[in-house]
Amino acid sequence: MSNPNIIITSLGIRGKIGELTPNMVLKYAEAYGTLIGKGKNVLLARDTRLSSRMFRNEIINGLLSVGINIYNLGVVPVPCLLFNMRRNNIHGGIMITGSHIPEDWNGIKFVDGKTKTFITSDFLNKIKKIYESKNFKYVDYKNIGSIQKIEGLTGYIHSILDNIDISLIKKKKYKVVLDPVAGCGLTVTPQLFIKMRCKTQIINDSLNSEYPYFPRKIEPKPENLNELSKAVEKSKADIGFAHDIDADRVAIALNKSGKILNEDIVLALIVKDYLENHENCTLVVNVASSRIFQDLAKKFDANYEEVKVGEVYVSTRLNQILNNYSNINVIGGEGSCGGVILPQLNNTRDGPLACAKILEIMAKNDLSISKLVKQLPTKYYMIKERIRYSQDKYKKIINTLKEEYFNYEINEIDGLKFYNKHSWFLIRKSGTEPIIRIYVESEKKNRTKKLSDEIMELINNITKEKSTKEE
């Protein structure tokens, strides 16, 4: 029987500490190194979780034992690891991070050295096959790998600054509040703000001495960002930013009110600016993203594509477009988590880059963040729900919804997405937790609520489980 506290995702493994054991991490590192091959080079990075230090040691031992040379970046954001992958002779990468999930969990993300993006499920299956068969290719004394500490932050920071109009931002002297949840963003985002001459207030920048070690819940959702909202309102800041631990995500607090923006709006602001300033564009988002992205693509005559939920699917599709069409400009992201991907710079969700881009857009348009939001096309209302499930009941849920909403068109890219002219809803199994996620959206708040209530009543009658709203 599978362990619900150990989850194999499309790009690695996650688990609850104590059940995701050091030995398990060691063996996965050996399997990954065996697959890459003796004598190859791997970048290693981690987040600030206490368990990440423990797992770092096991990964180092595992990789060295199969002849892998390690270049250790230390504590850096996920996008910094991917940036350095693309600019060095590196054959693989590992990020030790639980990302936005609770601190008593952690995970290992593997990078494909050929594509310089996180691995696909096919790549992971090869790792799993070696792990399960224990077919590790240990080396003799003469071929043990080497380890070297390297600095990778400077080049990454410069790459962001080189791709924004820093002079415009400097003139504005913005007042900014940052909540990095004592995570990897602390190594980068404050430095960006200094370079842009922003007056910066940093909150939640240090770990507690006892559990819970992190100063707030890790995921940058509205209910976890009350301190940021209050700090922005009290200090009369121009904007507030929040990261998760590995800084691939960003949330925004509006000036004056401190209200936390919906994740889709963060990405939409950057997408709108990009499409306004580039021709012959393709926009790629996941199926759980707001319909606002279709509207933006239509307004600026851009191609629009949807892929499965998960950064790797967006990044892979962006790579395919870049490799096959030299004259197309591309931008992508996951509106469902506020993750922006500009593959020409870094083909991964990039929180620090998103912060810099938002400030540039404010300065370029000479508008506050609140006024920029008002310039976006039609406002949509989304409700997100989550509920635990069993496989047999999931099939019954799907069949019931198909019968009930037979007049909707259906997209089966990832789970089931039902849609018509006025609204859509998506039901899919999470890739990181043993839950079903449900997304409902329309142009009218009352229509969204009514549709959500109908769907959840049907699902609750089948599962007999209580659902939880996601803000």
Sequence and secondary structure as in RCSB ss.txt:
>XXXX:A:sequence
MSNPNIIITSLGIRGKIGELTPNMVLKYAEAYGTLIGKGKNVLLARDTRLSSRMFRNEIINGLLSVGINIYNLGV
VPVPCLLFNMRRNNIHGGIMITGSHIPEDWNGIKFVDGKTKTFITSDFLNKIKKIYESKNFKYVDYKNIGSIQKI
EGLTGYIHSILDNIDISLIKKKKYKVVLDPVAGCGLTVTPQLFIKMRCKTQIINDSLNSEYPYFPRKIEPKPENL
NELSKAVEKSKADIGFAHDIDADRVAIALNKSGKILNEDIVLALIVKDYLENHENCTLVVNVASSRIFQDLAKKF
DANYEEVKVGEVYVSTRLNQILNNYSNINVIGGEGSCGGVILPQLNNTRDGPLACAKILEIMAKNDLSISKLVKQ
LPTKYYMIKERIRYSQDKYKKIINTLKEEYFNYEINEIDGLKFYNKHSWFLIRKSGTEPIIRIYVESEKKNRTKK
LSDEIMELINNITKEKSTKEE
>XXXX:A:secstr
   TTEEEETTEEEEEBTTB HHHHHHHHHHHHHHH TT EEEEEE S HHHHHHHHHHHHHHHHTT EEEEEEE
  HHHHHHHHHTS  SEEEEE  TTS TTEEEEEEEETTTTEE  HHHHHHHHHHHHHT      GGG   EEE 
  HHHHHHHHHTTS HHHHHHH  EEEEE TTSGGGGTHHHHHHHTT EEEE S S  SSSS SSS SS  GGG 
HHHHHHHHHHT SEEEE  TTSS  EEE TTT  B  HHHHHHHHHHHHHHH SSEEEEEETTS THHHHHHHHT
T EEEEE SSHHHHHHHHHHHHHH TT EEEEEEGGGTEEEBTTTBSS  HHHHHHHHHHHHHHHT  HHHHHHT
SSS  EEEEEEEE  HHHHHHHHHHHHHHTTTSEEE SSSEEEE SSEEEEEEE SSSSEEEEEEEESSHHHHHH
HHHHHHHHHHHHH    EEE 
